[in-house]
């Protein structure tokens, strides 16, 4: 065995203690760490001939890169829709690395059973019936890909074609309809060979991001019986607006379409009696995307895809190889997603769900939404900013007073980033350049919102 490798094996406990100390220091200093840091250039290292050993490698990383790590895991990172890691999820993720299980097959480890139980817990949290199969994937983009791949398989069946086996060649255009799709839907359509330009935009309700149901019905009717996929929003990224899922599902009595619900973070509305009604009808979907490294607050990368049609999911992702053995009536996880080998990412989710339960997540969701509501009130009363949309849940969409350009927005956000107290991201809503504050970290408290508001005012002073 290589000498450095042998030395590290014999001193693994000390190495892990060093890692614990480093991690503890990072967590304890999160409140003082800049929420975001513009990455400075570093001179690239060369591959060492004999290696440094783990302790020296950790020290070298801290010396070279430690000061460039942002506080994105902390309470005042409001960019994109980014959660943190609850203590239980962090413990689960560390153990995931230690256990290093590959929950692909179901004959050599309990890991697939843990994943099945975590999915069952999540179904209960989201109020989904037991007939929904669920699997973990790396994020909402892949979850949307998995859902739309099933939709593509279903569309092929409507034309008597097994798309997974025979491809798309010779099929007519496969229409996909959506009002306010996430960008990952376009990426999924590109990867599926269906084409980004084949996504047909449906009109939204006035001054809303939600789909106009009458417009959807008209566009479905215009297809003259041609089957389609409808992507519904279970929480849009700018305003957390929800399509009327009950009304959309009711249209399936008249028109032939696959209903995919993208509820990447809006799915967590189910945790709260205040907001659960926004998801009425989600259980009528054919496939659903819900993210985990957002409001579940587990480490990147983790999401769930739920399907009412598990046989179609397996048809889309079946993996045949002699070493995997024959397909059984209950296919192992290798047949369910684009990945064959993958991390035991169900463990952090299982750990945090068991640690904090339904009431713990209700409290996080409602506290985050209250924080967003408070910030929205400050903006609405301000002469420096104006709201672009009502604050529905945990995202505040606003802009500078007057007629700002995107350059004005970018300058303000760059100032905020370099100030370090808070991080927000740009957007555009109704043609107006704007700013998004997305609050989904379990640590965010009222004091953090007051710091954010002070920084915002100073940014435009």
QUINOR-V866135 format. One record per run of one state. SS is the DSSP state (alpha for helix, beta for strand, coil for the rest). FROM is the first residue (numbers start at 1). LEN is the number of residues. If there is no record, write none. Layout:
ss->(SS SS)
from->(FROM FROM)
len->(LEN LEN)
This chain:
ss->(coil alpha coil alpha coil alpha coil beta coil alpha coil alpha coil beta coil alpha coil alpha coil beta coil alpha coil alpha beta coil beta coil beta coil alpha coil beta coil beta coil alpha coil beta coil alpha coil alpha coil alpha coil beta coil beta coil alpha coil alpha coil alpha coil alpha coil beta coil beta coil alpha coil beta coil beta coil beta coil alpha coil)
from->(1 3 11 12 29 54 69 77 78 87 100 111 127 133 138 140 159 163 167 175 179 183 192 196 199 202 204 205 211 212 213 223 228 235 242 243 245 254 257 263 266 272 276 280 282 285 287 292 303 308 310 318 322 325 333 336 346 381 385 388 395 401 406 420 423 424 425 430 432 439 446 461)
len->(2 8 1 17 25 15 8 1 9 13 11 16 6 5 2 19 4 4 8 4 4 9 4 3 3 2 1 6 1 1 10 5 7 7 1 2 9 3 6 3 6 4 4 2 3 2 5 11 5 2 8 4 3 8 3 10 35 4 3 7 6 5 14 3 1 1 5 2 7 7 15 1)
